């Protein structure tokens, strides 16, 4: 996976497969402290300890019909290349938390990537999902909560094409403003 946004999407899709009805995604960019961190927290079925211990083993997967599970092993490798940290916590019946921390300025860190596209992709076919997305850049934050948006749509599904197009534009504009006007687009491409 070439972008962190792809890892975030993969983790969040795993959350949905685990029965999550609420997913919280937080991205924190703090160049002054040389930190880029993301977390994905869900209320899915969680995992027992024996599964948790195997998550970064590429030859282990809980998905039927697959012989390998490469998402978390690739993320682990990216974190290790940068001297970062990957933390995975899970409790059966309570959900899972994945936190990845990278040095912001590490040459080997994958670029963040297209977070608006990632968020919108999660909602396609999952208009019922309660998704909270927070993005923090230099201490300033932006938050999108689908519960709030759903209440304003008055019965229109979040995965209606017009709503998804609007959401992507809104996210792109909001992240650009958060990063100081246009910086998000440049940083997203350059990493």
Secondary structure, 3 states (H helix, E strand, C coil): CCEHHHHHHHHHHHHHHCCCCEEEEEEEEEHHHCEEEEEEEECCCCCCHHHHCCCCCCCCCCCCCCCCCCHHHHHHHHHHHHCCEEEEEEECCCEEEEEEEEECCCCCCCECCCHHHHHHHHHCCCCCCEEEEEEEECCEEEEEEHHHHHHHHCCCCCCCHHHHHHHHHHHHHHHHHHCCCCHHHHHHHHC
